[in-house]
Amino acid sequence: MRKVLIIGAGIAGLGAAVSIARAGDNVRVVERSTSLAVGAAISMLYRGPDALAELGVLDACIAEGTVGYLDSVFSRMYDSSGDARRLPQLPVRSDGMPSYIIIYRPVIARILSGQAEAHGAVIDRGLAVSSLNDEGETVAVTFSDGTSDHYDLVVGADGTASETRQHLFGDTAQIDYSGNMSLRWVKPDAPTGPVGFYVSEESVPVVIHPLHGGLVYIATGVDMENRHVGTDEARQLFREILGQFDAPYVRELLSVVSDDDPVIARPYLMHHHPRPWHKGRIVLIGDAVHTLAANLGAGGVLGLEDGLVLGQELARTESLDAALAAFEERRFERTSNAVAASREMLDAQVNRQASPAELHVIRERAVADLSKPF
Ligand SMILES: Cc1cc2nc3c(=O)[nH]c(=O)nc-3n(C[C@H](O)[C@H](O)[C@H](O)COP(=O)(O)OP(=O)(O)OC[C@H]3O[C@@H](n4cnc5c(N)ncnc54)[C@H](O)[C@@H]3O)c2cc1C
């Protein structure tokens, strides 16, 4: 039995915790934040439902998510007046699996945490890693509470600004700001109406999805410089964007944005870390090695797949080197293609003001790639 430390309880870290603990290894997850998850909703598209099924949490996610079987999440598009846009449909699953599950982030974090703990993993929230020292046979780790321990394997699932990646490779990551700041809002008891993708005359998309329990999730973005945007400014920008639409449902939602509603602003960042993704006994997964803009809604799915695949490869062999090499082999090209497609879409959207039909063609190609088994 290996002793494994996972740094970060985001979707990648929790997926890895379930997968590795289930295979019988001794897993501890440390998460700097005390809260379960930051953010609004997340769509599990492409092979996301398959990864959830493999991790044994598909039914729980279906029970608490908004689920589509016969339509694609990208299939309902409206123009700024609210008239449906006719676009060729993207392929949907024909094997009985959901095409998408849209779920509140704290809910999927709770479900994955519960599953990891059921397999024996220990999750310590409010605890960060202070230092790592790969001593060859084990990695010596000290924590923010002053304690220390040794591990056979350390998994850096600590997000785009990964300190684990910095520790391994220095400042080699080329993290680009996409030029677009995401604005997201989850409203309880919001009015219901035609949900889907609305696109303004200026090609600004607003995504509206219902969530479980009467919540409605609305996401959009604004082109601006990369800087901190507080809640008040985010709410103001959000209102301005919704104000560009004549669609009755968007107007209705705009009318219920109140002055104390928290709107979350987060920059869309992009990077794909060159190989290797591991050094000695430390390996990186999720946004720590690949971040893409939300135009494909794929970053979380890819992180979840990473965690699952890492556990599968560790279970296959006693050799850590072989397992980490096999993990990287299975993940590098798939994630590289996804980041490239996300960049291409963003370039078409922001720099070329591409038409929805042109964007659809790029998305169709990316969807086909991401829908392949991993
Ligand atoms: C606006 C927006 C919308 C998106 N929508 C979707 C979507 O619909 N579908 C989808 O699949 N993807 C989506 N994504 C992408 C997705 O959110 C990310 O790819 C995913 O959350 C990354 O997960 P992760 O676990 O790799 O990293 P993170 O979620 O960033 O988790 C890393 C964790 O590590 C912790 N941590 C960091 N350092 C330390 C330390 N030293 N010690 C302990 N803990 C530490 C952090 O607190 C954090 O909780 C979206 C992204 C954005 C910005």
The ligand as an ORCA input file, in Angstrom:
! r2SCAN-3c Opt
* xyz 0 1
  C     -15.797     30.649    -15.498
  C     -15.386     29.222    -15.656
  C     -16.341     28.274    -16.014
  C     -15.967     26.945    -16.199
  N     -16.917     26.036    -16.564
  C     -16.565     24.746    -16.735
  C     -17.540     23.771    -17.103
  O     -18.720     24.073    -17.264
  N     -17.139     22.482    -17.260
  C     -15.838     22.102    -17.073
  O     -15.530     20.913    -17.225
  N     -14.889     23.013    -16.722
  C     -15.224     24.305    -16.546
  N     -14.279     25.219    -16.168
  C     -12.910     24.754    -15.886
  C     -12.852     24.133    -14.494
  O     -13.459     24.992    -13.545
  C     -11.411     23.872    -14.076
  O     -10.728     23.253    -15.137
  C     -11.376     22.957    -12.861
  O     -12.129     23.492    -11.804
  C      -9.932     22.742    -12.422
  O      -9.930     21.830    -11.364
  P      -8.590     21.515    -10.571
  O      -8.988     20.578     -9.494
  O      -7.507     21.127    -11.494
  O      -8.121     22.916     -9.955
  P      -8.859     23.883     -8.922
  O     -10.328     23.786     -9.036
  O      -8.237     25.214     -9.105
  O      -8.476     23.293     -7.495
  C      -7.197     23.456     -6.944
  C      -7.355     23.429     -5.435
  O      -6.064     23.393     -4.832
  C      -6.090     24.185     -3.652
  N      -4.693     24.556     -3.337
  C      -3.874     25.359     -4.058
  N      -2.648     25.413     -3.484
  C      -2.693     24.624     -2.377
  C      -1.731     24.274     -1.370
  N      -0.463     24.725     -1.394
  N      -2.121     23.440     -0.381
  C      -3.405     22.964     -0.342
  N      -4.347     23.270     -1.266
  C      -3.999     24.078     -2.281
  C      -6.976     25.361     -4.034
  O      -7.526     25.986     -2.900
  C      -8.042     24.676     -4.889
  O      -9.166     24.274     -4.141
  C     -14.620     26.553    -16.003
  C     -13.663     27.506    -15.623
  C     -14.036     28.833    -15.455
  C     -12.990     29.840    -15.058
*
